[in-house]
Amino acid sequence: MSSKSISTLNQKIFKGRFSALFSILALYISLSFLIRTGFLIVSIHDVDFSIFSVLRAFLTGFLFDFTIGSLFLLLYATYLFILPKRFIGSVFDKIFSYFYFTLIFIIIYFSLLAEIPFWDEFGARFNFIAVDYLIYTYEVVENINQSYPLPLIAGVLILLIVLTFVIFKKLKVFRNTFADKKPFTSRLKYYLPLTVVTILLAVVLKNKQAEFSNNLIVNELGKNGAFSFVTAFKSNELDYLTFYPKVSDQEAYKTLKQNLLQNNQTYTSAQYDDISRLTKGENEQNPNIILIAIESFSADFLTAFGNKNNLTPNYDKMANESIFFTNLYSTGTRTVRGMEALTLCVPPTPGNSIVRRPNNQNLFSISTVLQSKKYHPYFIYGGDGYFDNMNNFFGGQGFDIVDRDRGNPLSDEIKTKRYAIEDKEVNFENAWGICDEDLYKQSIKYADKSTNENKPFFQFVMTTSNHKPYTFPNGKIDLPQGERDAAVKYTDYALGQFIATAKTKPWFKNTVFLIVADHCASSAGKWEINIAKHHIPAIIYNLNHMPEKIDRLTSQIDLMPTLFGYLNWNYKTSLYGKDINQTKPGEERAFLGNYRTLGLLKNNVFTQIDDKRKVKQFNVTGADQSLSEVKSKNNNLVTETISYYQTASERFKNGKMKQK
């Protein structure tokens, strides 16, 4: 096309009735390009750089940007087409247009600005996390308010909108829109191609088409935040059999049952899909148990794993006096995944955590085992457990609830007691809940209550202080508020205070503490699943046992069955978790997932499956546990991986996880 032809086309597009529409579309595509370039620059150390892959990501991104930008403007395009010629440039036309422009500018700038902190935290475009957060407006709005200078953000947003109007006015974009009184037939030449192409792209384009690389950052660069958000909204649940590789049910269960059985277990039934086992033990111990799930507590915060900043002196000291798991991996990257792993002891099934799904009451869980031993289970949380459906999940498994209770009721189907944390019991609180010190006082309170009632107790205590905005009471530690390291040091300080207080209680000598992270502080990096960023610490403290380091590969789902093993319990189980001390050498494995992509780590090989029915295997090497894809797959590991995830998904879907 000649320069003259391009100039003529440019004049027709940007100096006619559709000039404002195409100018806004060009603005959106340009800003999206700048955002994409910025993400590439800040994540360059995690990019497997090649000109071809980056160019492909930017080209794919352009198509997504054009599609979303056109969808934003499709209603206005229709308006421009159908408005009778005599009304063009009228007061009504200007009022409607300026209102629409303002709304679009708000959407464009807000969505693009919001992508920046989301990328900073998750290393990805908007996904199911962003969708989930729409439901829990109190926590999210308060967190944003406490983490970022909202007046400044609002001011920047307004300034950008005003500046855009000023520039568009100087470029005579609006004058051209209101002065060009083309007839319907002329307007159809612009409207019809734009509409057809937009609808066609919206139907044809799928987020998966951007995922052509093994490198997560490259794949995410090729996406558009708004498009990714809509995709996640439409597919918040993933059916395993529809989207993932599978084997026959008989083969899946046969493989599963071979891998689940421990040295001290026998199956209770010959039925192919019954995984119930009897676990043998002698000289049972029945201490009280307090499970503390620490928010975002990565292994690399600890001195034992090379941290030089002395952030966790209390945890480090306790680790030397405990059963210390040094090669432990979380199943996911969110709190609800950690809760699922620790209570249901099940691999992370695709889509939402079971904690957040409907019909998740009366599942076989650690509560089933604990209540068979006459324990009184509590779930203690410093926020409102309505968030992420936690209260309905824990209440549905028979836990009594202790939470902040902001008036969000439990489901009528949940029959449990709920105890509100009163204002007078709170010294410090932020968006996510009360500070860890106040939370641990609730643990002490209900431990005293159970002891006075002569009942053995189990507590699942979920902390929140190590979460953005990283705020806590003043005067506790020597680091300023608002930074991750400070929050880590405070949460460790609060843990030390809790243990010191617990030691003064008569129930302490008969209480075991399992202290573990829910997940790591960050999961962003090169690969879809970054194994090193699932590495978490756990200790079993105050057990009647010599201190010990367990460096065998362990999954988060194995912690409670391993504790039951140390207590020598006889019990029936349908859990996927195993006692690491009863697991044969070479059979250790860990499960890792991130909503869509699932995997099994075993013998330094990571087998990955995804919702495109793809199977990949990687060798895992080095301190950073880097991945290098292997071409010749170990088919036994492929079958084992599929069998775990396929059966877990099938069992929940068909009610087989329910207590019998």
C-alpha positions in Angstrom: 0.0 0.0 0.0 1.4 3.4 -1.0 2.0 6.2 1.5 -0.7 8.2 -0.2 -3.2 5.3 0.2 -2.3 5.0 3.9 -2.7 8.7 4.3 -6.2 8.6 2.7 -7.2 5.6 4.8 -6.0 7.4 7.9 -8.0 10.5 7.1 -11.1 8.5 6.5 -10.8 6.6 9.7 -9.6 9.3 12.1 -11.3 12.3 10.6 -14.8 11.2 10.3 -17.8 10.0 12.3 -15.9 7.1 13.7 -12.8 9.2 14.6 -13.3 9.1 18.4 -14.0 5.3 18.3 -10.9 4.5 16.4 -8.8 6.9 18.4 -9.8 5.3 21.6 -9.2 1.9 20.2 -5.7 3.0 19.1 -5.1 4.5 22.5 -6.0 1.2 24.2 -3.9 -0.9 22.0 -0.9 1.5 22.5 -1.3 1.5 26.3 -1.6 -2.3 26.3 1.6 -2.5 24.3 3.4 -0.3 26.8 2.1 -2.4 29.7 3.2 -5.6 28.0 6.7 -4.1 27.4 6.9 -3.0 31.0 6.0 -6.5 32.2 8.7 -7.9 29.9 11.3 -5.5 31.3 10.6 -6.1 35.0 10.4 -9.9 34.5 13.3 -10.2 32.1 15.3 -12.4 34.5 12.5 -15.0 34.3 12.1 -15.0 30.5 13.7 -17.6 28.4 14.5 -15.0 25.9 14.2 -15.6 22.1 13.2 -13.1 19.5 10.7 -15.5 18.0 8.9 -16.3 21.2 8.7 -12.6 22.3 7.5 -11.5 18.9 4.9 -14.2 18.9 3.8 -13.2 22.4 3.5 -9.5 21.3 1.6 -10.4 18.1 -0.8 -12.7 20.0 -1.2 -9.9 22.6 -2.1 -7.4 19.9 -4.9 -9.6 18.7 -6.3 -9.9 22.3 -5.9 -6.2 22.8 -7.7 -5.4 19.6 -10.5 -7.8 20.4 -11.1 -6.4 24.0 -10.7 -2.8 22.9 -13.3 -3.4 20.1 -15.6 -5.1 22.5 -15.4 -2.1 24.8 -16.5 0.1 21.9 -19.0 -2.2 20.1 -22.0 -0.6 21.8 -20.8 2.8 20.8 -20.1 1.6 17.2 -23.7 0.4 17.0 -24.9 3.8 18.4 -22.8 5.6 15.7 -24.3 3.4 13.0 -28.0 3.7 14.0 -28.2 7.3 15.1 -30.2 9.2 12.5 -28.2 11.7 10.5 -30.2 14.7 11.7 -29.2 14.0 15.3 -25.4 13.9 14.7 -23.8 16.7 16.6 -26.9 17.4 18.6 -26.9 18.0 22.4 -28.1 14.4 22.9 -25.3 13.0 20.7 -22.7 14.9 22.6 -24.0 14.0 26.1 -24.3 10.3 25.2 -20.8 10.3 23.6 -19.0 12.1 26.4 -20.7 9.9 29.0 -19.6 6.8 27.1 -16.1 8.2 26.6 -15.7 8.9 30.3 -16.9 5.4 31.2 -14.6 3.8 28.7 -11.6 5.8 29.9 -12.3 4.8 33.5 -12.5 1.1 32.5 -9.3 1.3 30.3 -7.2 3.2 32.8 -8.4 1.3 35.9 -8.0 -2.1 34.3 -4.5 -1.3 33.0 -3.4 0.3 36.3 -4.8 -2.6 38.3 -2.8 -5.1 36.2 0.5 -3.6 37.6 0.1 -4.6 41.3 -1.5 -7.9 40.2 1.5 -8.8 38.0 3.9 -7.7 40.8 2.3 -10.1 43.2 1.3 -13.1 41.0 3.5 -12.7 37.9 0.5 -13.2 35.7 -2.5 -11.5 34.0 -5.8 -11.4 35.8 -7.0 -14.9 36.6 -9.4 -16.8 38.9 -7.9 -15.0 41.9 -9.1 -11.7 40.5 -12.5 -13.2 39.9 -12.7 -14.6 43.4 -11.8 -11.3 44.9 -14.9 -9.7 43.4 -17.0 -11.7 45.8 -15.3 -10.6 49.0 -15.5 -6.8 48.7 -14.8 -5.9 52.3 -11.4 -7.7 52.5 -10.3 -6.6 49.1 -11.4 -3.0 49.3 -9.8 -2.6 52.7 -6.6 -4.3 51.6 -6.3 -2.0 48.7 -7.1 1.0 50.9 -4.4 -0.1 53.4 -1.8 -1.2 50.9 -1.9 1.7 48.4 -2.5 5.5 48.5 -6.0 5.4 47.2 -6.4 9.3 47.0 -3.3 9.4 44.9 -4.5 6.6 42.6 -7.9 8.2 42.2 -6.1 11.5 41.4 -3.9 9.9 38.8 -6.9 8.2 37.3 -8.8 11.5 37.0 -5.7 13.2 35.7 -5.3 10.6 33.0 -8.9 10.9 31.9 -8.8 14.7 31.8 -5.5 14.7 29.9 -6.9 12.3 27.4 -9.9 14.6 26.7 -7.6 17.5 26.3 -5.3 15.7 23.8 -8.3 14.4 21.9 -9.8 17.9 21.7 -6.5 19.3 20.4 -6.4 16.6 17.8 -10.0 17.6 16.8 -11.1 14.0 17.4 -14.4 15.0 18.9 -15.1 17.8 16.4 -14.7 15.2 13.6 -17.0 12.8 15.3 -19.8 15.4 15.7 -19.3 17.2 12.3 -19.3 14.3 9.9 -22.9 13.5 9.0 -22.5 10.5 6.8 -25.6 8.5 5.7 -26.3 5.0 7.0 -24.7 3.4 3.9 -21.4 5.2 4.4 -21.4 4.4 8.1 -22.0 0.7 7.3 -18.6 0.6 5.6 -17.0 1.1 9.0 -19.5 -0.6 11.3 -19.9 -3.9 9.5 -16.2 -4.8 9.1 -15.4 -3.8 12.7 -18.4 -5.7 14.1 -17.8 -8.9 12.1 -14.0 -8.9 12.8 -14.6 -8.2 16.5 -17.2 -10.9 17.0 -15.2 -13.4 14.9 -12.1 -12.8 17.0 -14.1 -13.0 20.3 -15.4 -16.4 19.2 -12.1 -17.8 17.8 -9.6 -16.4 20.3 -9.0 -18.5 23.4 -6.6 -17.7 26.3 -4.9 -21.1 25.7 -3.7 -19.9 22.3 -1.2 -17.7 24.1 0.3 -20.6 25.9 2.7 -21.9 23.3 5.8 -21.9 25.5 7.1 -23.7 28.6 7.9 -20.3 30.0 5.2 -18.8 32.1 6.2 -15.2 31.6 6.2 -15.5 27.8 2.8 -17.0 27.8 1.4 -14.3 30.1 2.9 -11.5 28.0 0.8 -12.8 25.1 -2.4 -12.3 27.0 -4.6 -9.4 27.8 -5.7 -8.8 31.4 -9.4 -8.1 30.6 -9.6 -11.0 28.3 -8.0 -13.3 30.9 -10.4 -12.0 33.5 -13.4 -12.9 31.4 -11.9 -16.3 30.6 -11.4 -17.0 34.3 -14.9 -15.8 35.1 -16.4 -18.3 32.6 -14.3 -21.2 33.6 -14.0 -21.0 37.4 -14.6 -24.8 37.5 -12.8 -27.3 35.4 -14.2 -30.8 34.9 -11.3 -33.2 34.9 -12.6 -35.8 32.4 -13.5 -33.0 29.9 -10.1 -31.2 30.0 -7.4 -33.4 31.3 -5.6 -36.6 30.1 -7.2 -39.8 31.5 -7.0 -43.5 31.8 -9.7 -46.0 32.4 -11.2 -45.9 35.9 -10.1 -49.4 36.6 -6.5 -48.6 35.7 -6.6 -45.3 37.6 -7.8 -47.0 40.8 -5.5 -50.0 40.5 -2.5 -47.6 40.2 -3.7 -45.4 43.0 -4.3 -48.2 45.4 -0.8 -49.6 44.7 0.7 -46.2 45.6 -1.5 -45.4 48.6 -0.9 -48.4 50.7 1.6 -48.0 53.6 3.6 -50.7 55.3 1.2 -50.7 58.3 -2.1 -50.6 56.3 -4.6 -53.0 54.7 -7.5 -52.3 52.5 -11.0 -52.9 53.9 -12.6 -53.9 50.7 -11.7 -55.6 47.4 -14.0 -53.2 45.5 -11.9 -51.5 42.8 -12.7 -47.9 43.7 -12.8 -48.3 47.6 -9.6 -46.7 49.0 -10.5 -47.2 52.7 -7.6 -48.6 54.6 -7.1 -49.7 58.2 -4.0 -48.2 59.8 -2.3 -50.2 62.6 -0.6 -48.6 65.6 0.3 -49.6 69.2 0.5 -47.7 72.4 -1.7 -44.8 71.2 -1.0 -41.3 72.5 -3.8 -38.7 72.5 -2.4 -35.3 73.2 -4.2 -32.1 72.4 -3.2 -30.9 68.9 -2.8 -27.3 67.7 -2.2 -26.9 64.0 -1.0 -23.4 63.1 -1.1 -22.5 59.4 1.1 -19.5 58.9 0.1 -17.2 56.0 2.6 -17.1 53.1 5.5 -18.6 55.2 8.1 -19.6 52.6 11.0 -21.9 53.6 13.5 -19.3 52.4 12.5 -17.0 55.3 14.3 -19.4 57.7 17.9 -19.4 58.7 18.0 -23.2 58.1 17.5 -22.5 54.3 20.0 -19.8 54.0 18.3 -16.6 55.1 20.7 -14.2 56.7 18.3 -11.6 58.0 17.3 -13.3 61.3 13.6 -13.0 60.5 12.5 -16.1 62.3 14.5 -16.7 65.5 11.6 -18.3 67.3 10.7 -20.7 64.5 14.4 -21.5 64.0 14.9 -22.3 67.7 11.7 -24.5 67.8 12.8 -26.3 64.6 15.9 -27.5 66.4 13.7 -28.9 69.1 11.2 -30.5 66.8 10.4 -32.9 64.1 11.5 -30.6 61.2 10.4 -31.3 57.6 13.1 -29.8 55.4 11.9 -31.1 52.0 8.2 -30.3 52.2 6.0 -28.8 49.4 2.7 -27.0 49.4 0.0 -28.2 47.0 -0.9 -24.8 45.8 -0.4 -21.0 46.0 -3.4 -19.9 48.0 -4.6 -20.3 51.5 -7.6 -22.4 50.6 -5.3 -24.9 48.9 -3.3 -25.2 52.0 -6.4 -25.7 54.1 -7.6 -28.4 51.6 -4.3 -30.2 51.8 -4.1 -30.1 55.6 -7.7 -31.1 56.3 -8.7 -33.4 53.3 -5.2 -34.6 52.6 -6.0 -34.8 48.9 -4.2 -33.6 45.7 -5.2 -30.2 44.4 -8.0 -31.0 42.0 -8.4 -28.6 39.0 -10.4 -25.4 39.3 -11.3 -24.0 42.7 -10.2 -25.6 45.9 -12.7 -27.9 47.4 -12.9 -25.5 50.3 -14.7 -23.1 47.9 -17.0 -25.5 46.1 -20.6 -26.4 46.8 -21.6 -29.7 48.4 -18.4 -30.0 50.3 -19.9 -30.9 53.7 -19.4 -34.2 55.6 -16.3 -35.2 53.6 -13.9 -37.8 55.0 -11.2 -35.5 56.5 -8.8 -35.3 59.4 -11.9 -34.2 61.4 -13.4 -37.6 60.8 -10.4 -39.3 62.3 -10.1 -36.8 65.2 -13.7 -37.0 66.1 -13.5 -40.8 66.2 -10.8 -40.2 68.9 -13.2 -37.9 70.8 -11.4 -34.7 69.9 -13.3 -31.4 69.9 -12.2 -29.6 66.6 -12.0 -25.8 66.3 -11.3 -23.5 63.4 -9.9 -20.2 64.7 -9.5 -17.4 62.2 -8.9 -13.6 62.8 -11.1 -12.4 59.9 -14.6 -13.2 58.9 -14.5 -16.9 57.8 -17.1 -16.1 55.2 -14.1 -15.1 53.1 -13.3 -17.9 50.7 -16.1 -20.1 52.1 -13.9 -21.1 55.0 -16.6 -21.2 57.6 -19.0 -23.3 55.6 -16.2 -25.7 54.7 -14.8 -26.2 58.3 -18.3 -26.1 59.8 -19.3 -28.7 57.3 -16.6 -31.0 58.6 -17.7 -30.6 62.2 -15.4 -27.8 63.4 -16.7 -25.2 65.8 -15.9 -21.7 64.4 -14.1 -18.9 66.1 -13.9 -15.8 63.9 -14.5 -12.1 63.6 -18.1 -12.6 62.4 -19.1 -9.4 60.5 -22.6 -10.6 60.1 -22.2 -13.1 57.2 -24.2 -16.1 58.2 -23.3 -19.8 57.9 -25.3 -21.9 55.5 -28.5 -23.3 57.1 -27.1 -26.8 56.3 -24.1 -26.3 58.6 -24.9 -27.4 62.2 -22.1 -26.1 64.3 -21.3 -23.5 67.0 -19.8 -20.2 66.0 -18.1 -17.9 68.5 -17.4 -14.3 67.6 -14.2 -12.6 68.5 -15.4 -9.4 70.3 -14.1 -5.9 69.8 -12.7 -5.7 73.3 -10.5 -8.7 72.5 -8.8 -6.9 69.6 -5.8 -4.7 70.0 -4.9 -4.4 66.3 -6.8 -5.3 63.1 -6.4 -4.7 59.4 -8.3 -5.8 56.2 -7.6 -9.5 56.7 -8.3 -9.8 60.4 -6.8 -9.4 63.8 -3.1 -9.5 64.4 -1.4 -12.8 65.2 -0.9 -12.0 68.9 -4.7 -11.4 69.3 -5.4 -14.5 67.3 -3.2 -16.7 69.5 -5.0 -15.3 72.6 -8.2 -16.9 71.1 -6.3 -20.2 70.8 -5.3 -20.0 74.5 -8.9 -19.0 75.4 -10.5 -22.1 73.7 -7.7 -24.4 74.9 -8.5 -23.3 78.4 -12.2 -23.9 77.7 -11.7 -27.4 76.4 -9.4 -28.3 79.3 -12.0 -27.0 81.8 -14.6 -29.2 80.1 -12.1 -32.2 80.2 -12.2 -32.6 76.4 -9.2 -33.3 74.2 -9.0 -30.5 71.6 -7.8 -30.0 68.0 -7.4 -26.4 66.8 -6.8 -25.3 63.2 -5.4 -21.8 63.7 -5.1 -19.6 60.5 -2.9 -16.5 60.8 -3.1 -13.4 58.6 -0.4 -10.9 59.7 2.1 -12.0 57.0 -0.2 -10.7 54.3 -0.3 -7.4 52.4 -0.6 -4.6 53.7 2.0 -6.1 56.2 0.7 -4.1 59.2 0.9 -5.1 62.9 1.1 -3.5 66.3 3.8 -0.9 66.8 6.8 -1.5 69.1 7.0 -5.3 68.6 10.0 -5.7 66.3 12.9 -3.6 64.9 11.6 -3.3 61.3 9.1 -0.8 59.9 5.6 -1.8 58.9 4.5 -2.2 55.3 7.2 -4.6 54.1 7.2 -8.4 53.7 10.3 -9.0 55.9 8.8 -7.0 58.7 5.6 -9.0 58.5 7.5 -12.3 58.6 9.5 -11.1 61.6 6.3 -10.0 63.4 4.5 -13.2 62.8 7.5 -15.1 64.2 7.5 -12.8 67.2 3.9 -13.5 67.8 4.5 -17.2 67.5 7.2 -17.0 70.2 4.9 -15.0 72.5 2.2 -17.7 72.0 4.5 -20.6 72.8 5.8 -18.7 75.9 2.2 -18.2 77.2 1.2 -21.8 76.3 4.1 -23.1 78.4 2.5 -21.5 81.5 -0.7 -23.5 81.0 -1.4 -26.9 82.5 -2.4 -28.3 79.1 0.9 -27.4 77.4 2.8 -30.6 78.5 0.0 -32.7 76.8 -0.3 -30.6 73.6 1.5 -31.1 70.3 1.9 -28.2 67.9 2.1 -28.7 64.1 3.3 -25.4 62.7 3.3 -25.1 58.9 2.9 -22.6 56.0 -0.3 -22.5 54.0 1.8 -21.7 50.9 4.8 -19.7 49.8 4.9 -15.9 49.7 5.2 -15.9 45.9 4.8 -18.3 43.1 5.8 -16.1 40.1 8.7 -17.2 37.9 9.8 -18.9 34.7 7.6 -22.0 34.8 3.9 -22.5 35.1 4.7 -24.4 38.3 7.8 -23.2 40.1 8.8 -26.0 42.4 11.1 -24.0 44.5 8.3 -21.6 45.3 6.2 -24.4 46.8 8.9 -25.2 49.3 7.6 -24.6 52.8 8.7 -25.5 56.3 6.8 -27.5 58.9 7.6 -28.6 62.5 5.9 -30.9 65.0 6.8 -29.3 68.3 6.4 -30.6 71.8 6.0 -34.2 70.7 7.3 -36.9 73.1 10.1 -37.7 70.6 13.7 -36.8 70.0 14.3 -33.9 67.6 14.7 -35.1 64.1 15.1 -33.7 60.6 13.0 -35.3 57.9 14.7 -34.6 54.5 12.6 -37.1 52.5 10.4 -35.6 49.9 7.0 -34.8 51.6 3.8 -33.4 50.4 1.6 -31.0 52.5 -1.1 -33.7 52.3 1.2 -36.1 54.3 1.6 -34.0 57.4 -1.4 -35.0 59.4 -1.1 -38.7 58.5 2.5 -38.5 59.6 1.5 -36.9 62.9 -1.1 -39.7 63.4 1.8 -42.1 62.8 3.9 -40.5 65.5 1.0 -40.8 67.9 0.7 -44.6 66.9 -3.0 -44.3 66.1 -5.2 -47.1 64.9 -7.7 -45.6 62.5 -9.6 -46.0 59.3 -8.6 -43.7 56.5 -9.7 -42.7 53.0 -7.1 -39.9 52.8 -4.6 -39.6 50.0 -2.0 -38.4 52.5 0.6 -41.0 53.8 2.7 -41.3 56.9 6.2 -40.5 55.5 7.8 -42.8 58.0 5.7 -45.7 56.7 6.4 -44.9 53.0 8.8 -47.1 51.1 12.1 -45.5 50.0 11.7 -44.2 46.5 7.9 -43.9 46.8 8.0 -40.3 48.2 6.1 -37.8 46.1 4.7 -34.3 46.2 1.7 -32.7 44.5 1.8 -29.2 43.1 -0.9 -27.3 41.2 -1.9 -23.8 40.2 -5.6 -24.1 39.3 -5.2 -25.3 35.8 -1.9 -27.0 35.7 -1.2 -30.1 38.0 1.9 -32.1 38.7 3.6 -34.8 40.5 7.2 -34.5 41.8 9.0 -37.8 42.3 12.6 -38.9 42.1 13.7 -35.5 40.6 11.2 -35.9 37.8 8.2 -33.5 37.5 5.3 -34.9 35.6 2.9 -32.1 34.5 -0.7 -32.3 33.1 -2.9 -29.5 32.0 -6.4 -28.6 30.7 -5.3 -29.0 27.1 -4.7 -32.7 27.8 -1.0 -32.2 27.4 1.5 -34.3 29.4 5.0 -33.0 29.9 7.9 -34.3 32.0 10.9 -32.4 33.3 14.1 -33.2 35.0 14.5 -31.1 38.2 18.0 -29.9 38.9 19.9 -27.3 40.9 19.3 -25.3 44.0 16.6 -23.4 42.1 15.0 -26.7 41.1 15.0 -25.6 37.4 13.1 -27.6 34.9 14.3 -29.1 31.6 11.8 -30.9 29.5 12.6 -34.5 28.6 11.4 -36.0 25.3 11.2 -39.6 26.3 8.6 -39.9 29.1 8.5 -42.3 32.0 5.0 -43.8 31.3 4.7 -45.2 34.7 5.0 -41.8 36.2 2.5 -40.4 33.7 0.0 -43.1 34.7 0.6 -42.5 38.4 0.2 -38.7 38.0 -3.1 -39.1 36.1 -4.4 -41.7 38.5 -4.0 -39.4 41.5 -5.7 -36.4 40.0 -8.3 -38.3 38.0 -9.6 -40.3 41.0 -9.5 -37.4 43.4 -11.6 -35.3 40.9 -14.0 -38.2 40.3 -14.4 -39.0 44.0 -15.4 -35.5 44.9 -17.6 -35.0 41.9 -19.5 -38.3 42.5 -19.8 -38.0 46.3 -17.2 -40.7 47.1 -15.3 -38.4 49.4 -18.3 -38.2 51.7 -18.2 -39.9 55.1 -19.9 -43.3 55.1 
